[in-house]
């Protein structure tokens, strides 16, 4: 998306913003979309292939590798 397209998008989106709550919701949505896009791009770069492409290595997105989750113990 180039600068003109972004400006057009922002102007169109701003039409629906009427309250501070609307602005906050819109801001949170943009942050979420931006972070998810960055994380997906980072994963593509790390794995060396884009989502839904066939993996050329054993390092893949299928979630079948073993994982260990660290959590904090709750104090009673």
mmCIF file as gemmi writes it, N, C-alpha and C atoms, coordinates in Angstrom:
data_model
loop_
_atom_site.group_PDB
_atom_site.id
_atom_site.type_symbol
_atom_site.label_atom_id
_atom_site.label_alt_id
_atom_site.label_comp_id
_atom_site.label_asym_id
_atom_site.label_entity_id
_atom_site.label_seq_id
_atom_site.pdbx_PDB_ins_code
_atom_site.Cartn_x
_atom_site.Cartn_y
_atom_site.Cartn_z
_atom_site.occupancy
_atom_site.B_iso_or_equiv
_atom_site.pdbx_formal_charge
_atom_site.auth_seq_id
_atom_site.auth_asym_id
_atom_site.pdbx_PDB_model_num
ATOM 1 N N . UNK Axp A 1 ? 0.852 -1.169 0 1 0 ? 1 A 1
ATOM 2 C CA . UNK Axp A 1 ? 0 0 0 1 0 ? 1 A 1
ATOM 3 C C . UNK Axp A 1 ? 0.901 1.236 0 1 0 ? 1 A 1
ATOM 4 N N . UNK Axp A 2 ? 0.659 2.135 -0.915 1 0 ? 2 A 1
ATOM 5 C CA . UNK Axp A 2 ? 1.464 3.345 -0.958 1 0 ? 2 A 1
ATOM 6 C C . UNK Axp A 2 ? 0.856 4.44 -0.078 1 0 ? 2 A 1
ATOM 7 N N . UNK Axp A 3 ? 1.534 5.57 0.004 1 0 ? 3 A 1
ATOM 8 C CA . UNK Axp A 3 ? 1.106 6.648 0.905 1 0 ? 3 A 1
ATOM 9 C C . UNK Axp A 3 ? -0.289 7.176 0.551 1 0 ? 3 A 1
ATOM 10 N N . UNK Axp A 4 ? -0.586 7.342 -0.733 1 0 ? 4 A 1
ATOM 11 C CA . UNK Axp A 4 ? -1.903 7.841 -1.144 1 0 ? 4 A 1
ATOM 12 C C . UNK Axp A 4 ? -3.012 6.873 -0.737 1 0 ? 4 A 1
ATOM 13 N N . UNK Axp A 5 ? -2.766 5.581 -0.918 1 0 ? 5 A 1
ATOM 14 C CA . UNK Axp A 5 ? -3.762 4.573 -0.53 1 0 ? 5 A 1
ATOM 15 C C . UNK Axp A 5 ? -3.978 4.574 0.978 1 0 ? 5 A 1
ATOM 16 N N . UNK Axp A 6 ? -2.901 4.721 1.743 1 0 ? 6 A 1
ATOM 17 C CA . UNK Axp A 6 ? -3.018 4.784 3.196 1 0 ? 6 A 1
ATOM 18 C C . UNK Axp A 6 ? -3.806 6.003 3.639 1 0 ? 6 A 1
ATOM 19 N N . UNK Axp A 7 ? -3.548 7.149 3.004 1 0 ? 7 A 1
ATOM 20 C CA . UNK Axp A 7 ? -4.289 8.367 3.342 1 0 ? 7 A 1
ATOM 21 C C . UNK Axp A 7 ? -5.768 8.211 3.023 1 0 ? 7 A 1
ATOM 22 N N . UNK Axp A 8 ? -6.081 7.611 1.882 1 0 ? 8 A 1
ATOM 23 C CA . UNK Axp A 8 ? -7.474 7.386 1.503 1 0 ? 8 A 1
ATOM 24 C C . UNK Axp A 8 ? -8.152 6.448 2.499 1 0 ? 8 A 1
ATOM 25 N N . UNK Axp A 9 ? -7.443 5.408 2.908 1 0 ? 9 A 1
ATOM 26 C CA . UNK Axp A 9 ? -7.982 4.48 3.903 1 0 ? 9 A 1
ATOM 27 C C . UNK Axp A 9 ? -8.242 5.202 5.222 1 0 ? 9 A 1
ATOM 28 N N . UNK Axp A 10 ? -7.279 6.011 5.662 1 0 ? 10 A 1
ATOM 29 C CA . UNK Axp A 10 ? -7.416 6.726 6.93 1 0 ? 10 A 1
ATOM 30 C C . UNK Axp A 10 ? -8.594 7.695 6.892 1 0 ? 10 A 1
ATOM 31 N N . UNK Axp A 11 ? -8.767 8.405 5.782 1 0 ? 11 A 1
ATOM 32 C CA . UNK Axp A 11 ? -9.894 9.338 5.657 1 0 ? 11 A 1
ATOM 33 C C . UNK Axp A 11 ? -11.224 8.599 5.695 1 0 ? 11 A 1
ATOM 34 N N . UNK Axp A 12 ? -11.287 7.463 5.023 1 0 ? 12 A 1
ATOM 35 C CA . UNK Axp A 12 ? -12.526 6.674 5.025 1 0 ? 12 A 1
ATOM 36 C C . UNK Axp A 12 ? -12.813 6.126 6.421 1 0 ? 12 A 1
ATOM 37 N N . UNK Axp A 13 ? -11.796 5.623 7.088 1 0 ? 13 A 1
ATOM 38 C CA . UNK Axp A 13 ? -11.97 5.069 8.432 1 0 ? 13 A 1
ATOM 39 C C . UNK Axp A 13 ? -12.36 6.153 9.421 1 0 ? 13 A 1
ATOM 40 N N . UNK Axp A 14 ? -11.834 7.354 9.255 1 0 ? 14 A 1
ATOM 41 C CA . UNK Axp A 14 ? -12.108 8.455 10.186 1 0 ? 14 A 1
ATOM 42 C C . UNK Axp A 14 ? -13.581 8.868 10.149 1 0 ? 14 A 1
ATOM 43 N N . UNK Axp A 15 ? -14.266 8.595 9.061 1 0 ? 15 A 1
ATOM 44 C CA . UNK Axp A 15 ? -15.685 8.954 8.954 1 0 ? 15 A 1
ATOM 45 C C . UNK Axp A 15 ? -16.523 8.235 10.005 1 0 ? 15 A 1
ATOM 46 N N . UNK Axp A 16 ? -16.094 7.047 10.416 1 0 ? 16 A 1
ATOM 47 C CA . UNK Axp A 16 ? -16.859 6.27 11.386 1 0 ? 16 A 1
ATOM 48 C C . UNK Axp A 16 ? -16.476 6.544 12.831 1 0 ? 16 A 1
ATOM 49 N N . UNK Axp A 17 ? -15.484 7.383 13.047 1 0 ? 17 A 1
ATOM 50 C CA . UNK Axp A 17 ? -15.02 7.673 14.41 1 0 ? 17 A 1
ATOM 51 C C . UNK Axp A 17 ? -15.753 8.902 14.925 1 0 ? 17 A 1
ATOM 52 N N . UNK Axp A 18 ? -16.598 8.689 15.924 1 0 ? 18 A 1
ATOM 53 C CA . UNK Axp A 18 ? -17.419 9.778 16.461 1 0 ? 18 A 1
ATOM 54 C C . UNK Axp A 18 ? -17.106 10.095 17.92 1 0 ? 18 A 1
ATOM 55 N N . UNK Axp A 19 ? -16.592 9.108 18.651 1 0 ? 19 A 1
ATOM 56 C CA . UNK Axp A 19 ? -16.351 9.295 20.09 1 0 ? 19 A 1
ATOM 57 C C . UNK Axp A 19 ? -14.92 8.882 20.423 1 0 ? 19 A 1
ATOM 58 N N . UNK Axp A 20 ? -14.447 9.268 21.604 1 0 ? 20 A 1
ATOM 59 C CA . UNK Axp A 20 ? -13.115 8.796 22.023 1 0 ? 20 A 1
ATOM 60 C C . UNK Axp A 20 ? -13.042 7.273 22.097 1 0 ? 20 A 1
ATOM 61 N N . UNK Axp A 21 ? -14.149 6.631 22.443 1 0 ? 21 A 1
ATOM 62 C CA . UNK Axp A 21 ? -14.184 5.172 22.508 1 0 ? 21 A 1
ATOM 63 C C . UNK Axp A 21 ? -14.013 4.565 21.119 1 0 ? 21 A 1
ATOM 64 N N . UNK Axp A 22 ? -14.649 5.193 20.119 1 0 ? 22 A 1
ATOM 65 C CA . UNK Axp A 22 ? -14.486 4.729 18.737 1 0 ? 22 A 1
ATOM 66 C C . UNK Axp A 22 ? -13.02 4.834 18.312 1 0 ? 22 A 1
ATOM 67 N N . UNK Axp A 23 ? -12.391 5.951 18.66 1 0 ? 23 A 1
ATOM 68 C CA . UNK Axp A 23 ? -10.991 6.154 18.312 1 0 ? 23 A 1
ATOM 69 C C . UNK Axp A 23 ? -10.102 5.124 19.007 1 0 ? 23 A 1
ATOM 70 N N . UNK Axp A 24 ? -10.39 4.852 20.27 1 0 ? 24 A 1
ATOM 71 C CA . UNK Axp A 24 ? -9.618 3.864 21.02 1 0 ? 24 A 1
ATOM 72 C C . UNK Axp A 24 ? -9.78 2.471 20.416 1 0 ? 24 A 1
ATOM 73 N N . UNK Axp A 25 ? -11.006 2.091 20.084 1 0 ? 25 A 1
ATOM 74 C CA . UNK Axp A 25 ? -11.263 0.789 19.457 1 0 ? 25 A 1
ATOM 75 C C . UNK Axp A 25 ? -10.519 0.665 18.131 1 0 ? 25 A 1
ATOM 76 N N . UNK Axp A 26 ? -10.588 1.714 17.328 1 0 ? 26 A 1
ATOM 77 C CA . UNK Axp A 26 ? -9.924 1.708 16.026 1 0 ? 26 A 1
ATOM 78 C C . UNK Axp A 26 ? -8.413 1.61 16.196 1 0 ? 26 A 1
ATOM 79 N N . UNK Axp A 27 ? -7.88 2.342 17.148 1 0 ? 27 A 1
ATOM 80 C CA . UNK Axp A 27 ? -6.439 2.314 17.42 1 0 ? 27 A 1
ATOM 81 C C . UNK Axp A 27 ? -6.001 0.922 17.855 1 0 ? 27 A 1
ATOM 82 N N . UNK Axp A 28 ? -6.767 0.285 18.735 1 0 ? 28 A 1
ATOM 83 C CA . UNK Axp A 28 ? -6.431 -1.068 19.192 1 0 ? 28 A 1
ATOM 84 C C . UNK Axp A 28 ? -6.48 -2.064 18.038 1 0 ? 28 A 1
ATOM 85 N N . UNK Axp A 29 ? -7.476 -1.914 17.171 1 0 ? 29 A 1
ATOM 86 C CA . UNK Axp A 29 ? -7.603 -2.814 16.034 1 0 ? 29 A 1
ATOM 87 C C . UNK Axp A 29 ? -6.401 -2.664 15.102 1 0 ? 29 A 1
ATOM 88 N N . UNK Axp A 30 ? -5.988 -1.414 14.83 1 0 ? 30 A 1
ATOM 89 C CA . UNK Axp A 30 ? -4.825 -1.19 13.967 1 0 ? 30 A 1
ATOM 90 C C . UNK Axp A 30 ? -3.561 -1.778 14.574 1 0 ? 30 A 1
ATOM 91 N N . UNK Axp A 31 ? -3.386 -1.618 15.885 1 0 ? 31 A 1
ATOM 92 C CA . UNK Axp A 31 ? -2.214 -2.185 16.556 1 0 ? 31 A 1
ATOM 93 C C . UNK Axp A 31 ? -2.209 -3.698 16.432 1 0 ? 31 A 1
ATOM 94 N N . UNK Axp A 32 ? -3.364 -4.32 16.648 1 0 ? 32 A 1
ATOM 95 C CA . UNK Axp A 32 ? -3.469 -5.778 16.567 1 0 ? 32 A 1
ATOM 96 C C . UNK Axp A 32 ? -3.112 -6.263 15.162 1 0 ? 32 A 1
ATOM 97 N N . UNK Axp A 33 ? -3.675 -5.621 14.156 1 0 ? 33 A 1
ATOM 98 C CA . UNK Axp A 33 ? -3.414 -6.014 12.776 1 0 ? 33 A 1
ATOM 99 C C . UNK Axp A 33 ? -1.939 -5.842 12.438 1 0 ? 33 A 1
ATOM 100 N N . UNK Axp A 34 ? -1.356 -4.725 12.885 1 0 ? 34 A 1
ATOM 101 C CA . UNK Axp A 34 ? 0.05 -4.444 12.6 1 0 ? 34 A 1
ATOM 102 C C . UNK Axp A 34 ? 0.966 -5.462 13.261 1 0 ? 34 A 1
ATOM 103 N N . UNK Axp A 35 ? 0.715 -5.77 14.526 1 0 ? 35 A 1
ATOM 104 C CA . UNK Axp A 35 ? 1.556 -6.731 15.247 1 0 ? 35 A 1
ATOM 105 C C . UNK Axp A 35 ? 1.429 -8.118 14.63 1 0 ? 35 A 1
ATOM 106 N N . UNK Axp A 36 ? 0.201 -8.531 14.29 1 0 ? 36 A 1
ATOM 107 C CA . UNK Axp A 36 ? 0.008 -9.843 13.674 1 0 ? 36 A 1
ATOM 108 C C . UNK Axp A 36 ? 0.731 -9.931 12.329 1 0 ? 36 A 1
ATOM 109 N N . UNK Axp A 37 ? 0.662 -8.865 11.528 1 0 ? 37 A 1
ATOM 110 C CA . UNK Axp A 37 ? 1.345 -8.858 10.234 1 0 ? 37 A 1
ATOM 111 C C . UNK Axp A 37 ? 2.857 -8.947 10.423 1 0 ? 37 A 1
ATOM 112 N N . UNK Axp A 38 ? 3.372 -8.217 11.41 1 0 ? 38 A 1
ATOM 113 C CA . UNK Axp A 38 ? 4.813 -8.256 11.678 1 0 ? 38 A 1
ATOM 114 C C . UNK Axp A 38 ? 5.24 -9.64 12.148 1 0 ? 38 A 1
ATOM 115 N N . UNK Axp A 39 ? 4.457 -10.252 13.021 1 0 ? 39 A 1
ATOM 116 C CA . UNK Axp A 39 ? 4.791 -11.591 13.514 1 0 ? 39 A 1
ATOM 117 C C . UNK Axp A 39 ? 4.734 -12.625 12.396 1 0 ? 39 A 1
ATOM 118 N N . UNK Axp A 40 ? 3.745 -12.51 11.519 1 0 ? 40 A 1
ATOM 119 C CA . UNK Axp A 40 ? 3.657 -13.437 10.387 1 0 ? 40 A 1
ATOM 120 C C . UNK Axp A 40 ? 4.839 -13.263 9.447 1 0 ? 40 A 1
ATOM 121 N N . UNK Axp A 41 ? 5.232 -12.014 9.197 1 0 ? 41 A 1
ATOM 122 C CA . UNK Axp A 41 ? 6.395 -11.761 8.34 1 0 ? 41 A 1
ATOM 123 C C . UNK Axp A 41 ? 7.661 -12.302 8.987 1 0 ? 41 A 1
ATOM 124 N N . UNK Axp A 42 ? 7.767 -12.144 10.295 1 0 ? 42 A 1
ATOM 125 C CA . UNK Axp A 42 ? 8.927 -12.67 11.012 1 0 ? 42 A 1
ATOM 126 C C . UNK Axp A 42 ? 8.976 -14.196 10.913 1 0 ? 42 A 1
ATOM 127 N N . UNK Axp A 43 ? 7.819 -14.851 11.026 1 0 ? 43 A 1
ATOM 128 C CA . UNK Axp A 43 ? 7.755 -16.305 10.915 1 0 ? 43 A 1
ATOM 129 C C . UNK Axp A 43 ? 8.134 -16.752 9.507 1 0 ? 43 A 1
ATOM 130 N N . UNK Axp A 44 ? 7.639 -16.034 8.491 1 0 ? 44 A 1
ATOM 131 C CA . UNK Axp A 44 ? 8.007 -16.351 7.104 1 0 ? 44 A 1
ATOM 132 C C . UNK Axp A 44 ? 9.52 -16.271 6.929 1 0 ? 44 A 1
ATOM 133 N N . UNK Axp A 45 ? 10.118 -15.216 7.445 1 0 ? 45 A 1
ATOM 134 C CA . UNK Axp A 45 ? 11.567 -15.026 7.314 1 0 ? 45 A 1
ATOM 135 C C . UNK Axp A 45 ? 12.316 -16.109 8.077 1 0 ? 45 A 1
ATOM 136 N N . UNK Axp A 46 ? 11.865 -16.421 9.271 1 0 ? 46 A 1
ATOM 137 C CA . UNK Axp A 46 ? 12.536 -17.419 10.105 1 0 ? 46 A 1
ATOM 138 C C . UNK Axp A 46 ? 12.489 -18.807 9.469 1 0 ? 46 A 1
ATOM 139 N N . UNK Axp A 47 ? 11.32 -19.184 8.957 1 0 ? 47 A 1
ATOM 140 C CA . UNK Axp A 47 ? 11.17 -20.517 8.38 1 0 ? 47 A 1
ATOM 141 C C . UNK Axp A 47 ? 11.679 -20.604 6.946 1 0 ? 47 A 1
ATOM 142 N N . UNK Axp A 48 ? 11.741 -19.469 6.272 1 0 ? 48 A 1
ATOM 143 C CA . UNK Axp A 48 ? 12.262 -19.461 4.909 1 0 ? 48 A 1
ATOM 144 C C . UNK Axp A 48 ? 11.219 -19.739 3.842 1 0 ? 48 A 1
ATOM 145 N N . UNK Axp A 49 ? 9.942 -19.721 4.21 1 0 ? 49 A 1
ATOM 146 C CA . UNK Axp A 49 ? 8.881 -19.889 3.223 1 0 ? 49 A 1
ATOM 147 C C . UNK Axp A 49 ? 7.61 -19.244 3.746 1 0 ? 49 A 1
ATOM 148 N N . UNK Axp A 50 ? 6.706 -18.877 2.82 1 0 ? 50 A 1
ATOM 149 C CA . UNK Axp A 50 ? 5.472 -18.208 3.211 1 0 ? 50 A 1
ATOM 150 C C . UNK Axp A 50 ? 4.422 -19.213 3.667 1 0 ? 50 A 1
ATOM 151 N N . UNK Axp A 51 ? 3.435 -18.698 4.394 1 0 ? 51 A 1
ATOM 152 C CA . UNK Axp A 51 ? 2.336 -19.52 4.887 1 0 ? 51 A 1
ATOM 153 C C . UNK Axp A 51 ? 1.654 -20.233 3.714 1 0 ? 51 A 1
ATOM 154 N N . UNK Axp A 52 ? 1.264 -21.468 3.929 1 0 ? 52 A 1
ATOM 155 C CA . UNK Axp A 52 ? 0.579 -22.327 2.963 1 0 ? 52 A 1
ATOM 156 C C . UNK Axp A 52 ? 1.468 -22.819 1.832 1 0 ? 52 A 1
ATOM 157 N N . UNK Axp A 53 ? 2.756 -22.516 1.868 1 0 ? 53 A 1
ATOM 158 C CA . UNK Axp A 53 ? 3.683 -23.112 0.915 1 0 ? 53 A 1
ATOM 159 C C . UNK Axp A 53 ? 4.247 -24.383 1.525 1 0 ? 53 A 1
ATOM 160 N N . UNK Axp A 54 ? 4.684 -25.276 0.688 1 0 ? 54 A 1
ATOM 161 C CA . UNK Axp A 54 ? 5.262 -26.523 1.168 1 0 ? 54 A 1
ATOM 162 C C . UNK Axp A 54 ? 6.628 -26.253 1.786 1 0 ? 54 A 1
ATOM 163 N N . UNK Axp A 55 ? 6.851 -26.845 2.949 1 0 ? 55 A 1
ATOM 164 C CA . UNK Axp A 55 ? 8.127 -26.684 3.645 1 0 ? 55 A 1
ATOM 165 C C . UNK Axp A 55 ? 9.192 -27.542 2.997 1 0 ? 55 A 1
ATOM 166 N N . UNK Axp A 56 ? 10.394 -26.986 2.907 1 0 ? 56 A 1
ATOM 167 C CA . UNK Axp A 56 ? 11.517 -27.745 2.382 1 0 ? 56 A 1
ATOM 168 C C . UNK Axp A 56 ? 12.383 -28.283 3.514 1 0 ? 56 A 1
ATOM 169 N N . UNK Axp A 57 ? 11.939 -28.086 4.745 1 0 ? 57 A 1
ATOM 170 C CA . UNK Axp A 57 ? 12.722 -28.546 5.892 1 0 ? 57 A 1
ATOM 171 C C . UNK Axp A 57 ? 11.794 -29.147 6.938 1 0 ? 57 A 1
ATOM 172 N N . UNK Axp A 58 ? 12.386 -29.668 8.004 1 0 ? 58 A 1
ATOM 173 C CA . UNK Axp A 58 ? 11.568 -30.245 9.074 1 0 ? 58 A 1
ATOM 174 C C . UNK Axp A 58 ? 11.004 -29.161 9.986 1 0 ? 58 A 1
ATOM 175 N N . UNK Axp A 59 ? 11.5 -27.922 9.866 1 0 ? 59 A 1
ATOM 176 C CA . UNK Axp A 59 ? 11.025 -26.805 10.665 1 0 ? 59 A 1
ATOM 177 C C . UNK Axp A 59 ? 9.787 -26.228 9.978 1 0 ? 59 A 1
ATOM 178 N N . UNK Axp A 60 ? 8.609 -26.552 10.495 1 0 ? 60 A 1
ATOM 179 C CA . UNK Axp A 60 ? 7.395 -26.143 9.802 1 0 ? 60 A 1
ATOM 180 C C . UNK Axp A 60 ? 6.376 -25.55 10.756 1 0 ? 60 A 1
ATOM 181 N N . UNK Axp A 61 ? 5.24 -25.127 10.195 1 0 ? 61 A 1
ATOM 182 C CA . UNK Axp A 61 ? 4.181 -24.465 10.957 1 0 ? 61 A 1
ATOM 183 C C . UNK Axp A 61 ? 3.105 -25.439 11.442 1 0 ? 61 A 1
ATOM 184 N N . UNK Axp A 62 ? 3.314 -26.703 11.311 1 0 ? 62 A 1
ATOM 185 C CA . UNK Axp A 62 ? 2.23 -27.64 11.591 1 0 ? 62 A 1
ATOM 186 C C . UNK Axp A 62 ? 1.971 -27.872 13.072 1 0 ? 62 A 1
ATOM 187 N N . UNK Axp A 63 ? 2.813 -27.38 13.944 1 0 ? 63 A 1
ATOM 188 C CA . UNK Axp A 63 ? 2.573 -27.491 15.377 1 0 ? 63 A 1
ATOM 189 C C . UNK Axp A 63 ? 2.83 -28.866 15.943 1 0 ? 63 A 1
ATOM 190 N N . UNK Axp A 64 ? 3.489 -29.75 15.211 1 0 ? 64 A 1
ATOM 191 C CA . UNK Axp A 64 ? 3.697 -31.12 15.654 1 0 ? 64 A 1
ATOM 192 C C . UNK Axp A 64 ? 4.975 -31.319 16.447 1 0 ? 64 A 1
ATOM 193 N N . UNK Axp A 65 ? 5.793 -30.286 16.584 1 0 ? 65 A 1
ATOM 194 C CA . UNK Axp A 65 ? 7.031 -30.453 17.349 1 0 ? 65 A 1
ATOM 195 C C . UNK Axp A 65 ? 6.735 -30.39 18.847 1 0 ? 65 A 1
ATOM 196 N N . UNK Axp A 66 ? 7.621 -30.978 19.639 1 0 ? 66 A 1
ATOM 197 C CA . UNK Axp A 66 ? 7.392 -30.967 21.083 1 0 ? 66 A 1
ATOM 198 C C . UNK Axp A 66 ? 7.632 -29.568 21.626 1 0 ? 66 A 1
ATOM 199 N N . UNK Axp A 67 ? 6.851 -29.208 22.631 1 0 ? 67 A 1
ATOM 200 C CA . UNK Axp A 67 ? 6.932 -27.879 23.216 1 0 ? 67 A 1
ATOM 201 C C . UNK Axp A 67 ? 6.858 -27.993 24.729 1 0 ? 67 A 1
ATOM 202 N N . UNK Axp A 68 ? 7.494 -27.07 25.401 1 0 ? 68 A 1
ATOM 203 C CA . UNK Axp A 68 ? 7.409 -27.006 26.853 1 0 ? 68 A 1
ATOM 204 C C . UNK Axp A 68 ? 6.956 -25.597 27.213 1 0 ? 68 A 1
ATOM 205 N N . UNK Axp A 69 ? 5.883 -25.512 27.972 1 0 ? 69 A 1
ATOM 206 C CA . UNK Axp A 69 ? 5.339 -24.225 28.38 1 0 ? 69 A 1
ATOM 207 C C . UNK Axp A 69 ? 5.758 -23.956 29.812 1 0 ? 69 A 1
ATOM 208 N N . UNK Axp A 70 ? 6.385 -22.814 30.027 1 0 ? 70 A 1
ATOM 209 C CA . UNK Axp A 70 ? 6.773 -22.428 31.381 1 0 ? 70 A 1
ATOM 210 C C . UNK Axp A 70 ? 5.715 -21.507 31.946 1 0 ? 70 A 1
ATOM 211 N N . UNK Axp A 71 ? 5.28 -21.798 33.156 1 0 ? 71 A 1
ATOM 212 C CA . UNK Axp A 71 ? 4.291 -20.948 33.823 1 0 ? 71 A 1
ATOM 213 C C . UNK Axp A 71 ? 4.767 -20.649 35.225 1 0 ? 71 A 1
ATOM 214 N N . UNK Axp A 72 ? 4.174 -19.641 35.81 1 0 ? 72 A 1
ATOM 215 C CA . UNK Axp A 72 ? 4.468 -19.32 37.195 1 0 ? 72 A 1
ATOM 216 C C . UNK Axp A 72 ? 3.525 -20.119 38.083 1 0 ? 72 A 1
ATOM 217 N N . UNK Axp A 73 ? 4.056 -20.582 39.219 1 0 ? 73 A 1
ATOM 218 C CA . UNK Axp A 73 ? 3.19 -21.277 40.161 1 0 ? 73 A 1
ATOM 219 C C . UNK Axp A 73 ? 2.385 -20.243 40.923 1 0 ? 73 A 1
ATOM 220 N N . UNK Axp A 74 ? 1.113 -20.545 41.128 1 0 ? 74 A 1
ATOM 221 C CA . UNK Axp A 74 ? 0.259 -19.635 41.884 1 0 ? 74 A 1
ATOM 222 C C . UNK Axp A 74 ? 0.456 -19.858 43.368 1 0 ? 74 A 1
ATOM 223 N N . UNK Axp A 75 ? 0.564 -18.787 44.077 1 0 ? 75 A 1
ATOM 224 C CA . UNK Axp A 75 ? 0.699 -18.849 45.53 1 0 ? 75 A 1
ATOM 225 C C . UNK Axp A 75 ? -0.705 -18.807 46.129 1 0 ? 75 A 1
ATOM 226 N N . UNK Axp A 76 ? -0.981 -19.681 47.063 1 0 ? 76 A 1
ATOM 227 C CA . UNK Axp A 76 ? -2.307 -19.714 47.684 1 0 ? 76 A 1
ATOM 228 C C . UNK Axp A 76 ? -2.447 -18.667 48.746 1 0 ? 76 A 1
